[in-house]
Amino acid sequence: MFFKKPKKEFGSSYDYMFVGLGNPGREYEATRHNAGFLSLDTLAEKYDCKINKLKFKSLIGECKIGDKRVLLVKPQTFMNNSGEAVRDAAAFYKIPPERTVIIFDDISLPPGKLRLRRKGSDGGHNGMKNIIYLSGSDAFMRIKFGVGAKPHPDYDLKDWVLSRFKKDEEDDVKKGLSNAAAACETIIKLGIDEAMNRYNNK
């Protein structure tokens, strides 16, 4: 007698978790603050993955990169509470910070430029601040995505990061999104040091 092999449950185990930070809602789509969402979408599209299951206060999906299973996470908590989603997903799937990559916007870098780090402080970013606070660790790998500095010192920071990229920035942003997806692949296949060598400030 033949028995069907039980179907593997979604998310039974993962080698890495990639988290793109942003704000949910149509009004925030394609804004500077949503660079993490955009980067993760670019990676998912490359591997024909869907990030559409609502779980852990996030939209989540999975894909295979090389021989590794990867969990893709887009927190739906709004930026300042991103740590709730990261903490819950990491605890459920038992994914340590050292195998988690956080992708987020950085106003200190020109549009589309990347800066990768193995770990470190929140750098003044509220999403990262909440993740580090709620997880009790700063050992997350991170990909900072440049979104450009405020046009002048008096410009409101919130208004700036919630603005959309300008027409003359679009090519640099598209290149940056492609590089961010490639950096994710490199982290998985060759490690964070090689990814930093290849993509920092590229």
Secondary structure, DSSP 8 states (H G I E B T S, - for coil): ---------TTS--SEEEEE----SGGGTTBGGGHHHHHHHHHHHHTT----EEETTEEEEEEEETTEEEEEEEE-S-GGGHHHHHHHHHHHHT--GGGEEEEEEETTS-TT-EEEESS---TT-HHHHHHHHHHT----EEEEEE----SSTTS-HHHHHTSB--GGGHHHHHHHHHHHHHHHHHHHHH-HHHHHHHHTT-
